[in-house]
């Protein structure tokens, strides 16, 4: 997803759909707990290719609107079929009236924002009084557990996220960021996002392609290839483990 500057342009539409599938059960349980099915209007920020927006339209709201600044992503979203509306623009200046949405949601958004406070102030503005902003999933790359050590690419990933203008520790900061924007945070937690040997065996090559695009060609890229060889060896021995803390939060507009 691309939100600010050069943040996150390495995900293709197909990869965004694959990423969304990882936390589908968590996402739908949040919808249920928060009563999204009863809502009229929901905004998804950073909608990318629109898979989650379509889900919101089908399962959780009478009107779902997807928002992203990438015109090519929105073209892919519209090609998925009828249902949601899709709008392009800047997250720091959302092109919507005050108080028009019952809820707003985003995943892997705050991580990539150079100025998350500006976005969250805008999210608060477009919500109705009592409306909810849901950070569905925001990673904390600095807190990743990557074993065995020779297989780890954590430091290079952290540096690459920073280089692209993102915050590799955004997940842990959600309560502070939301409270600072005037929200009342009423739910905060972490998803189960452990990658064991069986999952790595299925996903390794796809993940390596994504990480290689994120890190880029350089000494870091070469270190990533060395780590990939160590990962494959660890997978073959049943030793591989990776845990990426993936935080979520729900916060209510109080004004």
Phi, psi and omega per residue, in radians:
X1 nan 2.516 -3.133
X2 -2.099 1.983 -3.080
X3 -1.999 -0.787 -3.105
X4 -2.495 2.410 3.116
X5 1.012 -2.275 -3.111
X6 -1.780 0.379 -3.017
X7 -1.197 2.160 2.921
X8 1.126 0.513 -3.106
X9 -1.379 0.102 -3.021
X10 -1.501 -0.109 3.109
X11 -1.588 2.218 3.043
X12 -1.460 2.881 3.071
X13 -0.951 -0.724 3.125
X14 -1.123 -0.652 3.116
X15 -1.205 -0.601 3.077
X16 -1.115 -0.702 3.094
X17 -1.125 -0.751 3.112
X18 -1.089 -0.750 3.113
X19 -1.075 -0.751 -3.131
X20 -1.088 -0.564 -3.130
X21 -1.170 -0.482 -3.106
X22 -1.066 -0.656 -3.043
X23 -2.045 0.493 -3.113
X24 -1.088 -0.813 -3.104
X25 -1.093 -0.750 3.097
X26 -1.052 -0.795 -3.101
X27 -1.056 -0.825 -3.084
X28 -1.207 -0.580 3.065
X29 -1.163 -0.662 3.059
X30 -1.080 -0.783 3.093
X31 -0.946 -0.793 -3.103
X32 -1.125 -0.855 -3.097
X33 -1.091 -0.602 -3.082
X34 -1.581 0.006 3.086
X35 1.209 0.608 -3.074
X36 -1.113 -0.501 -3.082
X37 -1.096 -0.426 -3.130
X38 -1.465 -0.092 -3.013
X39 -1.507 2.709 3.135
X40 -1.520 -0.885 -2.988
X41 -2.301 2.211 3.086
X42 -2.223 2.385 3.082
X43 -1.860 2.247 2.973
X44 -1.852 2.085 -3.125
X45 -1.645 2.406 -3.079
X46 1.226 0.793 -2.975
X47 -1.274 -0.319 3.137
X48 0.980 -2.235 -3.053
X49 -1.386 0.015 2.930
X50 1.550 0.123 -3.097
X51 -1.091 -0.759 -3.119
X52 -1.289 -0.617 3.099
X53 -1.067 -0.731 3.095
X54 -1.086 -0.664 3.096
X55 -1.109 -0.757 3.101
X56 -1.071 -0.726 3.140
X57 -1.131 -0.629 -3.081
X58 -1.435 -0.532 -2.942
X59 -2.082 -0.372 -2.842
X60 -2.348 0.009 -3.125
X61 -2.863 2.725 3.053
X62 -1.313 -0.598 3.115
X63 -2.297 2.159 3.076
X64 -2.088 2.318 -3.138
X65 -2.124 2.213 3.070
X66 -1.733 2.456 -3.082
X67 -2.304 2.310 3.092
X68 -2.772 2.741 3.121
X69 -1.593 -0.213 -3.065
X70 -1.523 1.988 -3.107
X71 -1.135 -0.628 -3.122
X72 -1.197 -0.602 3.081
X73 -1.171 -0.722 -3.137
X74 -1.184 -0.571 3.049
X75 -1.080 -0.730 3.088
X76 -1.144 -0.654 3.127
X77 -1.122 -0.786 -3.130
X78 -1.143 -0.552 -3.124
X79 -1.220 -0.241 3.132
X80 -1.212 -0.350 3.120
X81 2.226 -3.121 -3.084
X82 -1.316 2.880 3.128
X83 2.371 -1.659 -3.118
X84 -1.253 2.783 2.920
X85 -1.705 2.593 -3.126
X86 -2.218 2.343 -3.029
X87 -2.294 2.427 3.105
X88 -1.787 2.641 3.079
X89 2.872 -2.869 -3.063
X90 -1.858 2.266 -3.127
X91 -1.137 -0.363 3.106
X92 -1.446 -0.075 3.107
X93 -2.598 1.222 -3.072
X94 -1.067 2.290 -3.040
X95 -1.487 0.920 -3.123
X96 -2.325 2.706 3.108
X97 -1.193 2.817 3.038
X98 -1.077 2.456 2.953
X99 1.073 0.635 -3.061
X100 -1.706 -0.343 -3.064
X101 -1.923 2.517 3.033
X102 -1.371 -0.521 -3.132
X103 -2.694 2.707 3.004
X104 -2.359 2.571 -3.076
X105 -2.498 2.701 3.063
X106 -2.809 2.584 3.075
X107 -2.263 2.409 -3.121
X108 0.975 0.701 -3.132
X109 -1.887 -1.019 -3.063
X110 -1.063 -0.575 3.098
X111 -0.949 -0.613 -3.005
X112 -1.772 0.160 -3.110
X113 -1.623 2.266 3.053
X114 -1.185 -0.570 -3.132
X115 -2.325 1.339 -3.100
X116 -1.073 -0.515 -3.125
X117 -1.088 -0.662 3.134
X118 -1.124 -0.722 3.109
X119 -1.140 -0.798 -3.075
X120 -1.162 -0.555 3.027
X121 -1.114 -0.692 3.093
X122 -1.174 -0.729 3.093
X123 -1.046 -0.727 3.109
X124 -1.104 -0.674 -3.117
X125 -1.117 -0.753 -3.032
X126 -1.435 -0.107 3.098
X127 -1.503 2.577 2.983
X128 -1.188 2.813 3.019
X129 -1.019 2.254 -3.071
X130 1.489 -0.057 3.109
X131 -1.187 2.816 -2.991
X132 -2.109 2.353 2.910
X133 -1.798 2.281 -3.137
X134 -2.065 1.998 2.936
X135 -1.477 1.712 -2.952
X136 -1.220 -0.663 -3.134
X137 -2.810 2.074 3.066
X138 -2.317 2.086 -3.053
X139 -1.310 2.835 3.033
X140 -2.245 1.493 -3.049
X141 -1.129 -0.508 3.136
X142 -1.177 -0.427 -3.107
X143 -1.678 0.154 -3.089
X144 -1.132 2.458 3.006
X145 -1.817 2.086 -2.988
X146 -2.271 1.911 -3.027
X147 -2.309 2.465 0.020
X148 -1.322 2.851 -3.043
X149 -0.955 -0.643 -3.120
X150 -1.141 -0.367 -3.128
X151 -1.573 -0.074 -3.006
X152 -1.377 2.368 2.997
X153 -2.127 0.329 -3.039
X154 -0.989 -0.846 -3.061
X155 -1.090 -0.689 3.140
X156 -1.230 -0.618 3.083
X157 -1.154 -0.779 3.111
X158 -1.005 -0.812 -3.137
X159 -1.139 -0.680 3.141
X160 -1.142 -0.700 3.099
X161 -1.096 -0.779 3.094
X162 -1.066 -0.748 -3.100
X163 -1.086 -0.560 3.135
X164 -1.476 0.037 3.085
X165 1.664 0.128 -3.127
X166 -1.676 3.129 3.115
X167 -2.065 1.893 -3.082
X168 -1.226 -0.116 3.102
X169 -2.057 0.462 -3.056
X170 -1.078 -0.630 -3.052
X171 -0.969 -0.810 -3.089
X172 -1.206 -0.297 -3.071
X173 -1.612 -0.014 -3.050
X174 -0.948 -0.851 -3.141
X175 -1.030 -0.724 -3.135
X176 -1.150 -0.757 -3.119
X177 -1.144 -0.781 -3.117
X178 -1.193 -0.740 3.096
X179 -1.100 -0.682 3.129
X180 -1.127 -0.418 3.112
X181 -1.582 0.080 3.081
X182 1.686 0.097 3.116
X183 -1.466 2.712 2.981
X184 -1.766 1.904 -3.099
X185 -1.368 2.097 -3.123
X186 -2.048 -0.065 3.079
X187 -2.611 2.354 -3.134
X188 -2.705 2.326 -3.137
X189 -2.941 -2.969 -3.099
X190 -2.287 2.423 3.104
X191 -1.349 2.755 2.960
X192 -1.401 1.820 -3.067
X193 -2.220 0.670 3.140
X194 -1.364 2.354 3.052
X195 -1.868 1.944 3.110
X196 -1.676 3.140 -3.075
X197 -0.982 -0.748 -3.084
X198 -1.129 -0.674 3.129
X199 -1.215 -0.717 3.121
X200 -1.085 -0.683 -3.125
X201 -1.024 -0.578 -3.135
X202 -1.444 -0.586 -2.944
X203 -1.879 -0.141 -2.936
X204 -0.932 -0.883 -3.042
X205 -1.143 -0.717 3.114
X206 -1.127 -0.724 3.132
X207 -1.164 -0.658 3.118
X208 -1.101 -0.749 3.111
X209 -1.031 -0.744 -3.138
X210 -1.156 -0.820 -3.127
X211 -1.130 -0.647 3.123
X212 -1.105 -0.690 3.092
X213 -1.165 -0.673 3.127
X214 -1.151 -0.860 -3.055
X215 -1.291 -0.689 3.103
X216 1.519 2.971 -3.120
X217 -1.390 2.105 -3.118
X218 3.081 -2.993 3.025
X219 -1.035 -0.619 3.107
X220 -1.116 -0.672 3.090
X221 -1.084 -0.682 3.099
X222 -1.177 -0.705 3.080
X223 -1.071 -0.650 3.110
X224 -1.094 -0.687 3.133
X225 -1.184 -0.658 3.069
X226 -1.113 -0.764 3.120
X227 -1.107 -0.629 3.137
X228 -1.104 -0.687 3.100
X229 -1.123 -0.696 3.101
X230 -1.164 -0.613 3.097
X231 -1.101 -0.814 -3.123
X232 -1.072 -0.686 3.100
X233 -1.127 -0.718 3.140
X234 -1.167 -0.664 3.110
X235 -1.096 -0.766 -3.114
X236 -1.116 -0.462 3.133
X237 -1.634 -0.039 -3.104
X238 1.313 0.423 -3.044
X239 -1.811 -0.178 -2.952
X240 -1.295 2.343 3.050
X241 -2.545 2.345 3.093
X242 -2.455 2.236 3.077
X243 -2.232 2.069 3.081
X244 -1.892 1.950 3.086
X245 -1.033 2.154 -3.119
X246 -2.127 1.804 -3.028
X247 -1.574 2.692 3.003
X248 -2.376 2.755 3.126
X249 -2.684 2.611 3.013
X250 -2.230 2.370 -3.062
X251 -2.490 2.515 -3.039
X252 -1.869 2.438 3.006
X253 -1.309 2.191 -3.023
X254 -1.728 -0.285 -3.081
X255 -1.526 nan nan
